[in-house]
Amino acid sequence: MPAIRTILVATDLKPRSAAVPERGAALARALGARMILVHATPDRGLRLRNWRAQDPDTIRDTLSQMAARYPDIAVETFMGTGPVDQVISDLARAESADLVVLGLHRVRTVLDTLRLTTMERIALAVFCPVLVAHSRDIAPYRRVLGAITFSPASAQAMAAAARIAPAAEFHAVHALRLPLKDKLPMSEAENGTAMTTSVLLRDAFMRLDGLPQNLETPEIVPGGVHEVLQFRINELKPDLIVIGSHSGRSHDQLGNYARDLMRAPPADLLIAKPD
């Protein structure tokens, strides 16, 4: 995969997003990339009644002050007006961004069950990997865990992780969902047809280009995705989790588990879609 040369960092200029520019700057510094700090404000037709617009000059000053914190890297600023996902996706396309860095979204219990969050819309709209950064620790990533399906999206995600965390340990796990009729005791499941097929898929996956050179052979664990990954998270304590973006049904939809992780990531989260 090509080197990361442009990192787009989206900020809402609020304290909860403080980790976002710090992580973006750390990556830009390590990778020799340029960083674009972007802030989007809704246009007047989209403003909620209780939403108070900041003065544009104040936003520009704040972005400039933020950029000045990183004199050792190339930093540009951009202020856009309109839907946040559209502003960011348009800018990412115009600047040929190689990575978009976002912060956690504001939880809206009712609305979030009815529609996609801004983060999710951005992940679907852009054509480069998206990093959800919320850890205050901006040290280089040390331990990476991939939740993989042996799909092109999983391969892209692991390859992207190799670019932003070249010195990390790489682990991966595949949750093997067994049909009800095949739900057997563990000893039998490990020798069943579903497991044999998954092993063949894993072998093909490991031959794909761009995967981390030090990626351990992915584990295949019978069980649900949530329980399998949570067990490995508790065991490995990764500081970066990696997942492919799309559902098994459509490249235009986020997978259910990708959505769950984006809404409450237990560590920084990297999402990528297939080429």
C-alpha positions in Angstrom: 0.0 0.0 0.0 1.2 3.6 -0.7 2.6 5.6 2.1 0.4 7.9 4.2 1.1 11.4 3.0 -2.0 13.4 4.0 -3.9 13.0 7.3 -7.2 14.8 7.7 -8.1 15.5 11.4 -11.6 16.5 12.2 -12.3 18.4 15.4 -15.4 19.9 17.0 -13.0 22.2 19.0 -14.4 20.7 22.3 -12.5 19.2 25.2 -13.8 15.7 24.5 -12.0 15.8 21.1 -8.6 16.9 22.6 -7.0 13.5 21.8 -7.9 13.8 18.1 -5.4 16.5 16.9 -2.7 15.0 19.3 -3.0 11.6 17.7 -3.1 13.1 14.2 0.0 15.2 14.9 1.8 12.2 16.4 1.1 10.1 13.3 2.0 12.9 10.9 5.3 13.4 12.8 6.1 9.7 12.7 5.1 9.1 9.1 6.4 12.4 7.6 2.9 13.3 6.5 1.0 16.6 6.4 -2.0 17.2 8.6 -5.1 19.1 7.7 -7.2 20.3 10.7 -10.8 20.6 9.7 -13.9 22.0 11.5 -17.4 21.9 10.0 -20.3 24.0 11.1 -23.9 23.4 9.9 -25.4 25.9 7.5 -28.2 28.0 8.7 -30.9 25.8 7.3 -29.5 22.9 9.3 -29.0 24.6 12.6 -31.0 23.3 15.5 -33.0 25.9 17.5 -30.7 25.5 20.5 -27.4 25.4 18.5 -25.3 28.5 19.0 -23.1 29.3 16.1 -19.5 30.4 16.8 -18.2 33.4 15.0 -16.3 32.3 11.9 -13.3 34.4 12.8 -13.2 32.8 16.3 -13.2 29.4 14.7 -10.4 30.3 12.3 -8.3 31.7 15.2 -8.9 28.6 17.3 -7.8 26.4 14.4 -4.7 28.5 13.8 -3.8 28.4 17.5 -4.3 24.6 17.4 -2.0 24.3 14.4 0.6 26.4 16.0 1.1 23.7 18.7 2.8 21.5 16.1 5.6 23.7 14.6 7.6 20.6 13.6 5.1 19.2 11.1 3.2 20.6 8.1 -0.2 21.7 9.3 -3.0 23.3 7.3 -6.5 24.4 8.5 -9.9 24.3 6.9 -13.3 25.5 8.0 -16.3 24.2 6.1 -20.0 24.9 6.3 -22.6 22.2 5.8 -23.3 18.6 6.9 -20.2 17.4 8.7 -19.9 14.1 6.8 -20.2 15.9 3.5 -17.6 18.6 4.4 -15.1 16.0 5.5 -15.7 13.5 2.7 -15.5 16.3 0.1 -12.2 17.6 1.6 -10.8 14.1 1.9 -11.5 13.5 -1.8 -10.1 16.9 -2.9 -6.9 16.5 -0.8 -6.5 12.8 -1.6 -6.4 12.0 2.2 -4.8 8.7 3.2 -6.3 8.7 6.7 -9.2 10.5 8.5 -9.0 10.9 12.2 -12.2 11.4 14.2 -13.2 11.7 17.9 -16.1 10.0 19.7 -19.5 11.3 18.9 -21.9 12.8 21.3 -24.2 10.1 22.5 -27.9 10.7 21.7 -29.7 7.6 23.0 -32.9 7.9 21.0 -31.6 9.4 17.7 -28.6 7.0 17.5 -31.0 4.0 17.4 -32.9 5.6 14.5 -30.1 6.8 12.2 -26.4 6.7 11.5 -24.2 8.8 13.6 -21.9 11.4 12.0 -18.9 9.1 12.5 -20.7 6.3 10.7 -21.7 8.5 7.8 -18.1 9.7 7.4 -16.8 6.1 7.5 -19.2 5.2 4.6 -18.5 8.4 2.6 -14.7 8.5 2.6 -12.5 6.2 0.5 -9.6 6.0 3.0 -9.3 4.4 6.5 -10.9 6.1 9.4 -9.3 6.2 12.9 -11.5 6.9 15.9 -9.0 8.3 18.4 -10.1 8.8 22.0 -7.2 7.6 24.1 -5.2 10.3 25.9 -2.1 8.2 25.5 -0.6 9.2 22.1 2.4 6.9 22.3 2.9 4.8 19.2 0.5 1.9 19.1 2.1 -1.1 20.7 -0.5 -3.9 20.4 -3.0 -4.2 17.6 -6.0 -6.6 17.5 -7.8 -7.2 14.3 -11.4 -8.5 14.3 -11.3 -10.1 10.8 -13.6 -12.0 8.5 -10.9 -13.0 5.9 -12.6 -10.5 3.5 -10.9 -7.8 1.4 -12.1 -5.2 3.9 -10.3 -7.0 6.7 -7.1 -7.2 4.6 -7.3 -3.5 3.8 -7.9 -2.7 7.5 -4.9 -4.8 8.6 -2.7 -3.3 5.9 -3.7 0.2 6.9 -2.9 -0.6 10.5 0.6 -1.8 9.4 1.2 1.7 8.0 0.2 3.6 11.1 1.7 1.2 13.6 4.7 -0.4 11.9 6.4 -1.4 15.2 3.4 -2.9 16.9 2.5 -6.5 17.8 -0.2 -7.7 15.4 -2.9 -10.2 16.5 -6.1 -11.2 14.8 -9.1 -13.2 15.6 -12.0 -14.6 13.5 -15.2 -15.5 15.3 -16.6 -18.6 13.6 -20.4 -18.4 13.6 -21.7 -21.9 13.4 -25.2 -22.7 12.0 -27.5 -24.0 14.7 -27.4 -27.5 13.3 -23.5 -27.4 13.5 -23.3 -26.1 17.1 -21.3 -28.9 18.6 -19.1 -29.4 21.6 -15.8 -27.5 21.1 -13.8 -30.6 20.4 -16.1 -31.6 17.5 -16.5 -28.0 16.2 -12.8 -27.7 15.8 -12.8 -30.6 13.3 -16.1 -29.8 11.5 -16.7 -28.6 8.0 -17.1 -24.9 9.0 -13.7 -24.9 10.7 -12.0 -26.6 7.8 -13.4 -24.0 5.4 -12.3 -21.2 7.7 -8.8 -22.6 7.9 -8.6 -22.6 4.1 -9.9 -19.0 4.0 -7.3 -18.0 6.6 -4.5 -19.6 4.5 -5.6 -17.6 1.5 -6.0 -14.4 3.6 -2.4 -14.7 4.9 -1.1 -14.8 1.3 -2.6 -11.3 0.5 -0.2 -8.4 -0.1 0.2 -5.6 2.5 -0.5 -7.5 5.7 1.7 -6.7 8.6 4.9 -8.8 8.4 4.7 -9.8 12.0 1.0 -10.7 12.0 0.5 -13.9 14.0 -1.6 -16.6 12.4 -5.2 -15.4 13.1 -7.1 -17.4 15.6 -10.4 -19.0 14.6 -12.7 -19.2 17.6 -16.2 -20.6 17.5 -18.7 -18.2 19.0 -20.3 -14.8 18.5 -18.3 -11.8 17.4 -19.0 -9.8 20.5 -18.0 -12.5 23.0 -15.0 -13.7 21.1 -13.5 -10.2 20.6 -14.3 -9.1 24.1 -12.4 -12.2 25.5 -9.4 -11.3 23.3 -9.5 -7.7 24.3 -9.5 -8.6 28.0 -6.6 -11.0 27.3 -4.4 -8.8 25.1 -5.4 -5.3 26.2 -4.8 -3.8 22.7 -4.4 -0.1 22.2 -5.7 -0.3 18.6 -8.5 -2.4 17.3 -8.9 -2.9 13.6 -12.0 -3.9 11.7 -13.4 -3.9 8.1 -16.2 -1.5 7.5 -18.8 -3.2 5.4 -21.5 -5.7 6.2 -21.5 -9.1 4.5 -24.5 -7.9 2.4 -23.4 -4.7 0.9 -20.2 -2.5 0.6 -22.5 0.5 1.1 -23.6 -0.5 4.6 -21.6 -0.7 7.8 -21.5 -4.1 9.4 -23.5 -4.3 12.6 -20.4 -5.0 14.7 -18.5 -2.2 13.1 -21.3 0.1 14.2 -21.3 -1.2 17.7 -17.5 -0.7 18.0 -17.7 2.8 16.6 -20.3 3.8 19.2 -18.4 2.5 22.2 -14.8 1.6 21.2 -12.8 -0.1 24.0 -9.6 1.3 22.5 -8.7 3.5 19.5 -10.4 2.0 16.4 -9.3 1.8 12.8 -12.0 1.1 10.2 -11.2 0.4 6.5 -13.2 -0.6 3.5 -12.1 -2.7 0.5 -10.7 -1.0 -2.7 
